[in-house]
Amino acid sequence: MLLRFRARLPYFVLALCLLATSCARKDEAAPSGAITGTMAPVAGVGQLLKVTAIGAGKTEYTATPDPQTGAFSFPALPPGKYTVKFSTTAAPDFPYWVFAEVVAGATATPQIPPITHDKIGRGTFKWTMNGKAYSATGFIKVYGEGDYFTVWGRSGSFDTAGEVRDVQLNLPQRNEQGKLFAGVSTYLLGGTGRGMPTGQLYYYGSQPYFFVEYRTPVYPPPAAGPSSGTMQLTRYDAQQGAAVGTFKFEGDANTGSGVPGAPVKVNVTSGEFNITF
């Protein structure tokens, strides 16, 4: 019996060693990498409060940046691709984000472009519709990267019983004739050709799903027709995010779900804006 046990002893020792090795491997830390970067504070953008890295399965990791320099670090992340988003005092959901790929044992330093503005509209945006004055109480969107410009402002709120009216102005980069946007200039709204600058007004009922959209008419060739408005940019600074201008246009009912008593045509006059974005 003793001889049998001695003969089997090496097998028991080997099994224990394998078990110990297996346990040790399970206790070892999973391979990881890091992400570091800096988004320095800029006037008008606000102080950087939080950085979020979103990985596979929408798993989120957060880092608290240095309040003076905007430097941040994620020292131990599972390998994979991440979307890095920012939160500032001016914008909890900052509209810029970057992408990074984490490799085990390495540090990713995604390039963060110089931040000069946050794409969030602020300032004055007002107009007169069919003789009644409106002023934007908020902005749906303001876009401008140097070769195009869009501003969309809203007067009123669906949380109150007052009227809700939106105006949207679009200056595209190009149309079918070629390059269109030229910064400070005067632009025709509507007219002949695809991709023309447009003016739009949204006329709402008591709820956001009851509306009529009015648009400056566009006539794709071979049809032809005149423009029905103008927009003049008197200041445009894409680097700092600033625009000043005036506008006017007539819009025909284009689409929507219908609002009782809505006019067939709108006449927008005395439009002006002085905004940062």
Secondary structure, DSSP 8 states (H G I E B T S, - for coil): -HHHHHHHHHHHHHHHHHHHHHHHHHHS----EEEEEE---BTTTB-EEEEEEE-GGG-EEEE---TTT-EEEEEEE-SEEEEEEEEESS-TT-S-EEEEEE-TT-EE----------S--EEEEEEEETTEEEE-SEEEEEE-SSS-EEEEEEES-TTSSS--EEEEEEE-SEETTEE---SSEEEEESEESTT--EEEEEEE-SSTTSEEEEE--EE-TT------EEEEEEEEETTTTEEEEEEEEEEEEEEES--TT--SEEEEEEEEEEEE-
